[in-house]
Amino acid sequence: MKRVPDFPVPDHIALMIHDLRQSGLSANEIAERCHLSRTTLWRLAQGEARDPAYDSVRKVEQLHGKIVK
C-alpha cells in the first residue's frame, strides 16, 4: 500500500532533500544515488514538482531512510 504523508508531498520531499543536504551530501550526489536528473532533484527540492512521480518520491524516501537516522 502506498503511504501518504501527513503533509503535502512536495513539502515532504523538499524536507527529505534538505535533511540529506544537511547530512553532507551534495545535490549531485543525491541525484546520482536516487538515479534522478539534477533538474528533477532541483524541482523536487524547490517544491516545483506539484505532482511528482511515485517512483521519484520512493527513491528519495529510500535514500533518506539509509542516510538520515
C-alpha positions in Angstrom: 0.0 0.0 0.0 1.3 3.5 -0.8 2.0 5.6 2.2 0.5 9.1 2.2 2.4 11.7 4.3 0.5 13.9 6.7 1.5 17.0 4.7 1.7 17.8 1.0 4.1 15.6 -1.0 6.2 18.4 -2.4 6.9 19.7 1.1 7.6 16.1 2.3 10.2 15.6 -0.5 11.8 19.0 0.0 12.3 18.3 3.7 13.9 15.0 3.0 16.2 16.5 0.4 17.1 19.3 2.9 17.9 16.6 5.5 20.1 14.8 3.0 22.0 18.0 2.2 22.4 18.7 5.9 23.9 15.2 6.3 26.7 16.3 3.9 25.5 15.0 0.5 25.7 17.4 -2.4 22.7 17.8 -4.7 24.7 16.0 -7.4 25.4 13.0 -5.0 21.7 12.8 -4.1 20.6 12.9 -7.7 23.1 10.2 -8.6 22.2 7.9 -5.7 18.5 8.3 -6.5 19.0 7.9 -10.2 17.3 11.2 -10.9 18.4 14.0 -13.1 19.8 17.1 -11.3 16.9 19.1 -12.8 14.3 16.7 -11.4 16.0 16.8 -8.0 16.2 20.6 -8.0 12.4 20.8 -8.9 11.6 18.4 -6.1 13.8 20.4 -3.6 12.2 23.7 -4.6 8.7 22.3 -4.3 8.1 23.0 -8.0 7.1 19.4 -8.8 3.4 19.6 -7.7 2.6 16.0 -8.8 5.9 14.1 -8.7 6.2 10.6 -10.0 5.7 8.0 -7.2 9.0 6.3 -8.2 10.9 9.6 -7.7 9.4 10.1 -4.3 10.2 6.5 -3.3 13.8 6.8 -4.4 14.3 9.9 -2.2 12.5 8.3 0.7 14.7 5.2 0.5 17.9 7.2 0.4 16.7 9.3 3.3 16.0 6.2 5.3 19.5 4.9 4.7 21.4 8.2 5.4 19.3 10.2 7.9 18.8 8.3 11.2 
